[in-house]
Amino acid sequence: MLLRTILIIIALIHLVIYFKALNKVKKQKKFYGNVHPLLVHSFGIFVWGDALVLAPFFIITSLGLIIINNTYLTIGVYASYMFLRQFGEVIYWFLQQFSQKKEYRPPDKGWEYLKTDELHIIYQLLNFYKSVLWLVVLIIAFIFLSKSF
């Protein structure tokens, strides 16, 4: 019952996020507008444009997982998503670091003293650490999932 409640809450949160993103992108023209750090770290939504695709993904996935009602599978699906999302960020920041287009400076709260290239390395490494963390969670979840069948 707790799992279903959590998944319903996640689905409802993403419904709100989707409509807020739709407003930000359509009316305010802020596709690349920064989102709250909680969305970045808990769902991998970095800009409002991300939310247009990822919020429906989380809604549909949550509803599907409510039907299946398996805690380990739910953790495995979420960890798989987070691992792939964070690993993609590692690749993005790695490519950004070596691209010829140097004018983009990511949000630098607490890192204002770093040069743009140095900040790209920080983002790459932070996302690398998150990728490793989610890979470990993914492996553990699938070990327990395999034992539950």
Residue frames as a rotation matrix with the C-alpha (Angstrom) as fourth column:
MET 1
0.565 0.825 0.000 0.00
0.825 -0.565 0.000 0.00
0.000 0.000 -1.000 0.00
LEU 2
0.400 -0.504 -0.766 2.87
0.183 -0.775 0.605 2.39
-0.898 -0.382 -0.218 0.81
LEU 3
-0.648 -0.672 0.358 4.47
0.442 0.051 0.896 1.76
-0.620 0.739 0.264 -2.59
ARG 4
-0.153 0.684 0.713 1.24
0.963 -0.061 0.264 2.56
0.224 0.727 -0.649 -4.40
THR 5
0.752 0.418 -0.510 0.79
0.571 -0.800 0.186 5.75
-0.330 -0.431 -0.840 -2.36
ILE 6
-0.050 -0.871 -0.489 4.33
0.134 -0.491 0.861 6.88
-0.990 -0.023 0.142 -3.19
LEU 7
-0.730 -0.227 0.645 3.81
0.623 0.169 0.764 6.15
-0.282 0.959 0.018 -6.89
ILE 8
0.314 0.894 0.321 0.51
0.936 -0.348 0.053 8.05
0.159 0.283 -0.946 -6.92
ILE 9
0.645 -0.148 -0.750 2.22
0.286 -0.863 0.417 11.03
-0.709 -0.483 -0.514 -5.28
ILE 10
-0.480 -0.877 -0.008 5.05
0.239 -0.140 0.961 10.87
-0.844 0.460 0.277 -7.86
ALA 11
-0.432 0.401 0.807 2.51
0.899 0.128 0.418 10.76
0.064 0.907 -0.417 -10.70
LEU 12
0.658 0.744 -0.120 0.61
0.753 -0.654 0.076 13.76
-0.022 -0.141 -0.990 -9.27
ILE 13
0.268 -0.663 -0.699 3.81
0.183 -0.677 0.713 15.74
-0.946 -0.319 -0.060 -8.71
HIS 14
-0.723 -0.612 0.320 4.79
0.387 0.025 0.922 15.13
-0.573 0.790 0.219 -12.33
LEU 15
0.071 0.819 0.570 1.37
0.990 -0.130 0.063 16.16
0.126 0.559 -0.819 -13.54
VAL 16
0.812 0.166 -0.560 1.92
0.348 -0.907 0.236 19.53
-0.469 -0.387 -0.794 -11.83
ILE 17
-0.154 -0.959 -0.238 5.49
0.113 -0.256 0.960 19.71
-0.982 0.121 0.148 -13.15
TYR 18
-0.480 0.000 0.877 4.26
0.845 0.269 0.462 19.03
-0.236 0.963 -0.129 -16.69
PHE 19
0.522 0.770 0.368 1.71
0.833 -0.553 -0.023 21.86
0.186 0.318 -0.930 -16.65
LYS 20
0.665 -0.392 -0.636 4.21
0.096 -0.800 0.593 24.25
-0.741 -0.455 -0.494 -15.08
ALA 21
-0.437 -0.867 0.239 6.75
0.323 0.097 0.941 23.32
-0.839 0.489 0.238 -17.77
LEU 22
-0.122 0.492 0.862 4.13
0.992 0.045 0.114 23.78
0.018 0.869 -0.494 -20.48
ASN 23
0.868 0.451 -0.206 3.45
0.474 -0.877 0.080 27.27
-0.145 -0.167 -0.975 -19.14
LYS 24
0.311 -0.841 -0.443 7.17
0.003 -0.465 0.885 28.13
-0.950 -0.277 -0.142 -18.89
VAL 25
-0.579 -0.602 0.550 7.92
0.489 0.283 0.825 26.90
-0.653 0.746 0.130 -22.41
LYS 26
-0.132 0.616 0.776 4.80
0.980 -0.035 0.195 28.09
0.147 0.787 -0.600 -24.29
LYS 27
0.790 0.602 0.116 3.93
0.574 -0.792 0.207 31.36
0.216 -0.097 -0.972 -22.60
GLN 28
0.814 -0.499 -0.296 7.19
-0.131 -0.655 0.744 32.50
-0.566 -0.567 -0.599 -21.07
LYS 29
0.842 -0.481 -0.242 9.49
-0.208 0.125 -0.970 31.06
0.497 0.868 0.006 -23.78
LYS 30
0.196 -0.767 0.611 11.82
-0.979 -0.122 0.162 29.56
-0.050 -0.630 -0.775 -21.15
PHE 31
0.814 0.057 -0.578 12.66
-0.235 0.942 -0.239 26.15
0.531 0.331 0.780 -22.61
TYR 32
0.027 -0.921 -0.388 16.16
0.412 0.364 -0.835 26.41
0.911 -0.137 0.389 -21.15
GLY 33
0.251 0.127 0.960 15.01
-0.667 -0.696 0.267 28.06
0.702 -0.707 -0.090 -17.92
ASN 34
-0.768 -0.611 -0.192 16.62
-0.241 0.553 -0.797 26.60
0.593 -0.566 -0.572 -14.82
VAL 35
0.374 0.872 -0.315 14.43
-0.040 0.354 0.934 24.50
0.926 -0.337 0.167 -12.56
HIS 36
0.648 -0.088 0.757 14.59
-0.759 -0.160 0.631 23.99
0.065 -0.983 -0.171 -8.79
PRO 37
-0.388 -0.912 -0.135 17.64
-0.877 0.411 -0.251 21.90
0.284 0.021 -0.958 -7.75
LEU 38
-0.284 0.362 0.888 15.28
-0.531 0.712 -0.460 19.33
-0.798 -0.602 -0.011 -6.19
LEU 39
0.805 0.586 -0.097 13.98
-0.372 0.371 -0.851 18.48
-0.463 0.721 0.516 -9.68
VAL 40
0.326 -0.778 -0.538 17.53
-0.833 0.033 -0.552 18.18
0.447 0.628 -0.637 -10.98
HIS 41
-0.604 -0.736 0.306 18.75
-0.784 0.480 -0.393 15.84
0.143 -0.478 -0.867 -8.27
SER 42
-0.385 0.489 0.783 15.64
-0.399 0.676 -0.619 13.72
-0.832 -0.551 -0.065 -7.74
PHE 43
0.534 0.708 0.462 14.30
0.145 0.462 -0.875 13.37
-0.833 0.535 0.144 -11.30
GLY 44
-0.401 -0.788 0.468 17.06
0.652 0.113 0.750 14.48
-0.643 0.606 0.468 -13.66
ILE 45
0.565 0.595 0.572 15.01
0.817 -0.500 -0.287 17.41
0.116 0.629 -0.769 -14.98
PHE 46
-0.369 -0.874 -0.317 17.60
0.879 -0.439 0.185 20.10
-0.301 -0.210 0.930 -15.72
VAL 47
-0.966 0.149 -0.209 15.53
-0.206 -0.937 0.283 22.64
-0.154 0.317 0.936 -17.69
TRP 48
-0.205 0.977 0.059 11.80
-0.546 -0.064 -0.836 23.17
-0.813 -0.204 0.546 -18.27
GLY 49
0.068 0.185 -0.980 12.08
-0.979 0.200 -0.030 21.63
0.191 0.962 0.195 -21.73
ASP 50
-0.862 -0.416 -0.289 13.20
-0.335 0.897 -0.289 18.35
0.380 -0.152 -0.913 -20.13
ALA 51
-0.745 0.597 0.298 10.02
-0.214 0.210 -0.954 18.28
-0.632 -0.774 -0.029 -18.08
LEU 52
0.004 0.776 -0.631 7.85
-0.959 -0.175 -0.222 18.25
-0.283 0.606 0.744 -21.21
VAL 53
0.047 -0.063 -0.997 9.12
-0.589 0.804 -0.079 14.75
0.807 0.591 0.001 -21.98
LEU 54
-0.778 -0.519 -0.353 10.20
-0.056 0.618 -0.784 13.41
0.625 -0.590 -0.510 -18.60
ALA 55
-0.661 0.599 0.452 7.08
-0.676 -0.215 -0.705 14.33
-0.325 -0.772 0.547 -16.61
PRO 56
0.402 0.827 -0.393 4.79
-0.910 0.409 -0.069 12.23
0.103 0.386 0.917 -18.87
PHE 57
-0.138 -0.547 -0.826 7.40
-0.322 0.813 -0.485 9.45
0.937 0.199 -0.289 -18.70
PHE 58
-0.956 -0.256 0.140 7.24
-0.196 0.204 -0.959 9.45
0.217 -0.945 -0.245 -14.89
ILE 59
-0.241 0.944 0.225 3.43
-0.914 -0.143 -0.380 9.61
-0.326 -0.297 0.897 -14.91
ILE 60
0.470 0.420 -0.776 3.08
-0.743 0.663 -0.091 6.63
0.476 0.619 0.624 -17.25
THR 61
-0.378 -0.706 -0.599 5.85
-0.170 0.689 -0.704 4.67
0.910 -0.165 -0.380 -15.52
SER 62
-0.859 0.092 0.503 4.34
-0.510 -0.080 -0.856 5.32
-0.038 -0.993 0.116 -12.08
LEU 63
0.143 0.989 0.025 0.91
-0.966 0.145 -0.215 4.16
-0.216 0.006 0.976 -13.22
GLY 64
0.350 -0.089 -0.932 2.41
-0.504 0.821 -0.268 1.01
0.789 0.564 0.243 -14.75
LEU 65
-0.676 -0.694 -0.248 4.35
-0.117 0.434 -0.893 0.26
0.728 -0.575 -0.374 -11.60
ILE 66
-0.459 0.632 0.624 1.20
-0.866 -0.159 -0.475 0.74
-0.201 -0.758 0.620 -9.50
ILE 67
0.561 0.700 -0.442 -0.38
-0.796 0.602 -0.057 -2.09
0.226 0.384 0.895 -11.50
ILE 68
0.132 -0.611 -0.780 2.69
-0.132 0.769 -0.625 -4.36
0.982 0.185 0.021 -11.17
ASN 69
0.746 0.244 0.620 3.12
-0.575 -0.234 0.784 -3.46
0.336 -0.941 -0.034 -7.45
ASN 70
0.683 -0.632 -0.367 6.66
0.682 0.732 0.009 -4.81
0.263 -0.256 0.930 -6.96
THR 71
0.893 -0.322 -0.315 8.97
-0.046 -0.760 0.648 -2.73
-0.448 -0.564 -0.693 -4.76
TYR 72
0.010 -0.976 0.217 12.20
0.274 0.212 0.938 -4.15
-0.962 0.050 0.269 -6.19
LEU 73
-0.073 0.029 0.997 11.10
0.996 0.057 0.071 -3.64
-0.055 0.998 -0.033 -9.77
THR 74
0.885 0.435 0.165 10.09
0.436 -0.899 0.031 -0.07
0.162 0.045 -0.986 -8.93
ILE 75
0.606 -0.745 -0.281 13.50
-0.151 -0.454 0.878 0.65
-0.781 -0.489 -0.388 -7.41
GLY 76
-0.188 -0.692 0.697 15.17
0.599 0.481 0.640 -1.06
-0.778 0.538 0.324 -10.38
VAL 77
0.326 0.388 0.862 13.24
0.929 -0.302 -0.216 1.00
0.176 0.871 -0.459 -12.93
TYR 78
0.998 0.047 -0.051 13.96
0.058 -0.963 0.262 4.26
-0.037 -0.265 -0.964 -11.10
ALA 79
0.349 -0.937 -0.007 17.65
-0.067 -0.032 0.997 3.36
-0.935 -0.348 -0.073 -10.64
SER 80
-0.070 -0.327 0.942 17.93
0.894 0.398 0.205 2.37
-0.443 0.857 0.264 -14.32
TYR 81
0.705 0.410 0.579 16.49
0.632 -0.733 -0.252 5.72
0.321 0.544 -0.776 -15.35
MET 82
0.930 -0.343 -0.129 18.74
-0.204 -0.778 0.594 7.68
-0.305 -0.526 -0.794 -12.99
PHE 83
0.128 -0.925 0.359 21.84
0.327 0.381 0.865 5.73
-0.936 0.007 0.351 -14.02
LEU 84
-0.016 -0.112 0.994 21.23
0.995 0.094 0.027 6.34
-0.096 0.989 0.110 -17.71
ARG 85
0.852 0.390 0.350 20.26
0.423 -0.906 -0.020 9.97
0.309 0.165 -0.937 -17.16
GLN 86
0.781 -0.603 -0.161 23.34
-0.223 -0.510 0.831 10.71
-0.583 -0.613 -0.533 -15.05
PHE 87
-0.032 -0.804 0.593 25.65
0.564 0.476 0.675 8.79
-0.825 0.356 0.439 -17.38
GLY 88
0.356 0.244 0.902 24.26
0.911 -0.307 -0.277 10.83
0.209 0.920 -0.332 -20.25
GLU 89
1.000 -0.006 0.028 25.14
-0.014 -0.956 0.292 13.97
0.025 -0.293 -0.956 -18.30
VAL 90
0.328 -0.941 0.083 28.71
0.139 0.135 0.981 12.71
-0.935 -0.310 0.175 -17.88
ILE 91
-0.143 -0.347 0.927 28.99
0.938 0.252 0.239 12.38
-0.317 0.903 0.289 -21.64
TYR 92
0.703 0.488 0.517 27.33
0.634 -0.760 -0.146 15.78
0.322 0.430 -0.843 -22.20
TRP 93
0.924 -0.348 -0.155 29.69
-0.186 -0.767 0.614 17.62
-0.333 -0.539 -0.774 -19.86
PHE 94
0.079 -0.914 0.399 32.69
0.420 0.393 0.818 15.75
-0.904 0.103 0.415 -21.23
LEU 95
-0.009 -0.015 1.000 31.78
0.999 -0.054 0.008 16.85
0.054 0.998 0.016 -24.76
GLN 96
0.903 0.379 0.204 30.97
0.360 -0.924 0.127 20.37
0.237 -0.041 -0.971 -23.55
GLN 97
0.621 -0.732 -0.282 34.39
0.111 -0.274 0.955 20.59
-0.776 -0.624 -0.089 -21.94
PHE 98
-0.373 -0.872 0.318 36.18
0.398 0.159 0.903 19.92
-0.838 0.464 0.288 -25.25
SER 99
0.411 0.571 0.711 33.82
0.895 -0.104 -0.434 21.64
-0.174 0.814 -0.554 -27.67
GLN 100
-0.617 -0.621 0.484 34.85
0.730 -0.681 0.057 24.78
0.294 0.389 0.873 -29.52
LYS 101
0.096 0.759 0.644 31.66
0.124 -0.652 0.748 26.49
0.988 0.008 -0.157 -28.37
LYS 102
-0.583 -0.516 -0.628 32.81
0.657 0.155 -0.738 27.91
0.478 -0.843 0.248 -25.03
GLU 103
-0.664 0.262 0.700 30.19
-0.323 -0.945 0.047 30.56
0.674 -0.195 0.713 -24.30
TYR 104
0.414 0.882 -0.224 27.83
-0.141 0.305 0.942 28.31
0.899 -0.359 0.251 -22.33
ARG 105
-0.778 -0.566 0.271 28.34
-0.348 0.029 -0.937 28.55
0.523 -0.824 -0.219 -18.59
PRO 106
-0.135 0.757 -0.639 26.17
0.493 0.611 0.620 26.22
0.860 -0.231 -0.455 -16.50
PRO 107
0.775 0.447 0.447 24.63
-0.177 -0.527 0.832 27.36
0.607 -0.723 -0.329 -13.22
ASP 108
-0.090 -0.961 -0.260 27.54
0.263 0.229 -0.937 27.98
0.961 -0.153 0.232 -10.88
LYS 109
0.701 0.400 0.591 26.06
-0.441 -0.409 0.799 28.44
0.561 -0.820 -0.110 -7.42
GLY 110
0.857 -0.428 0.288 28.99
-0.151 0.325 0.933 28.06
-0.493 -0.843 0.214 -5.07
TRP 111
0.233 -0.778 0.583 31.45
0.797 0.496 0.344 27.70
-0.557 0.385 0.736 -7.95
GLU 112
0.960 0.269 -0.079 31.57
0.183 -0.815 -0.549 31.30
-0.213 0.512 -0.832 -9.21
TYR 113
0.436 -0.874 -0.214 35.35
-0.579 -0.455 0.676 31.43
-0.689 -0.171 -0.705 -8.85
LEU 114
-0.122 -0.470 0.874 35.89
0.369 0.796 0.480 28.63
-0.921 0.381 0.077 -11.42
LYS 115
-0.675 -0.111 -0.730 36.50
-0.625 -0.440 0.645 29.22
-0.392 0.891 0.227 -15.11
THR 116
0.307 0.892 -0.332 33.88
-0.936 0.220 -0.273 27.83
-0.171 0.395 0.903 -17.49
ASP 117
0.090 -0.334 -0.938 36.06
-0.525 0.784 -0.330 24.87
0.846 0.523 -0.105 -18.56
GLU 118
-0.892 -0.444 0.083 36.77
-0.278 0.396 -0.875 24.05
0.356 -0.804 -0.477 -14.93
LEU 119
-0.364 0.855 0.370 33.06
-0.782 -0.065 -0.620 24.15
-0.505 -0.515 0.693 -14.16
HIS 120
0.375 0.449 -0.811 32.40
-0.842 0.531 -0.095 21.68
0.388 0.719 0.577 -17.00
ILE 121
-0.464 -0.624 -0.629 34.84
-0.236 0.771 -0.591 19.26
0.854 -0.126 -0.505 -15.36
ILE 122
-0.877 0.199 0.437 33.08
-0.443 0.017 -0.896 19.66
-0.186 -0.980 0.074 -12.00
TYR 123
0.114 0.989 -0.090 29.69
-0.935 0.076 -0.347 18.92
-0.336 0.124 0.934 -13.59
GLN 124
0.172 -0.127 -0.977 31.14
-0.631 0.747 -0.208 15.93
0.756 0.652 0.048 -15.45
LEU 125
-0.763 -0.571 -0.304 32.59
-0.137 0.602 -0.787 14.46
0.632 -0.558 -0.537 -12.25
LEU 126
-0.656 0.601 0.457 29.52
-0.647 -0.135 -0.750 15.16
-0.389 -0.788 0.477 -10.12
ASN 127
0.385 0.837 -0.390 27.37
-0.920 0.317 -0.229 13.34
-0.069 0.447 0.892 -12.66
PHE 128
-0.162 -0.524 -0.836 29.90
-0.448 0.794 -0.411 10.52
0.879 0.308 -0.363 -12.84
TYR 129
-0.953 -0.189 0.236 29.59
-0.286 0.311 -0.907 10.01
0.098 -0.932 -0.350 -9.09
LYS 130
-0.182 0.964 0.196 25.80
-0.811 -0.035 -0.584 10.02
-0.556 -0.265 0.788 -9.34
SER 131
0.286 0.237 -0.928 26.00
-0.828 0.549 -0.115 7.46
0.482 0.802 0.353 -12.19
VAL 132
-0.634 -0.599 -0.489 28.06
-0.239 0.753 -0.613 5.12
0.735 -0.272 -0.621 -10.06
LEU 133
-0.820 0.380 0.428 25.69
-0.461 0.003 -0.887 5.51
-0.339 -0.925 0.173 -7.12
TRP 134
0.166 0.972 -0.169 22.64
-0.898 0.077 -0.434 4.72
-0.408 0.224 0.885 -9.26
LEU 135
0.016 -0.227 -0.974 24.39
-0.660 0.729 -0.181 1.77
0.751 0.646 -0.138 -10.92
VAL 136
-0.931 -0.363 -0.041 25.01
-0.188 0.572 -0.799 0.26
0.313 -0.736 -0.600 -7.47
VAL 137
-0.461 0.846 0.267 21.35
-0.605 -0.079 -0.793 0.83
-0.650 -0.527 0.548 -6.49
LEU 138
0.250 0.533 -0.808 20.32
-0.961 0.237 -0.141 -0.72
0.116 0.812 0.572 -9.81
ILE 139
-0.420 -0.499 -0.758 22.42
-0.420 0.847 -0.325 -3.84
0.805 0.181 -0.565 -9.25
ILE 140
-0.975 0.072 0.208 21.17
-0.176 0.319 -0.932 -4.28
-0.133 -0.945 -0.298 -5.69
ALA 141
-0.176 0.982 -0.064 17.54
-0.814 -0.182 -0.551 -3.79
-0.553 -0.045 0.832 -6.78
PHE 142
0.254 0.277 -0.927 17.84
-0.854 0.514 -0.080 -6.42
0.454 0.812 0.367 -9.50
ILE 143
-0.796 -0.498 -0.345 19.49
-0.245 0.785 -0.569 -8.88
0.554 -0.369 -0.746 -7.12
PHE 144
-0.794 0.552 0.254 16.53
-0.229 0.115 -0.967 -8.55
-0.563 -0.826 0.035 -4.75
LEU 145
0.048 0.823 -0.566 14.09
-0.954 -0.130 -0.271 -8.57
-0.297 0.553 0.778 -7.70
SER 146
-0.221 -0.189 -0.957 15.51
-0.652 0.758 0.001 -11.86
0.725 0.624 -0.291 -8.94
LYS 147
-0.977 -0.160 -0.138 15.09
0.002 0.647 -0.762 -13.38
0.212 -0.745 -0.632 -5.47
SER 148
-0.562 0.821 0.094 11.44
-0.536 -0.276 -0.798 -12.26
-0.629 -0.499 0.596 -5.27
PHE 149
0.051 0.604 -0.795 10.36
-0.976 0.198 0.087 -14.37
0.210 0.772 0.600 -8.25
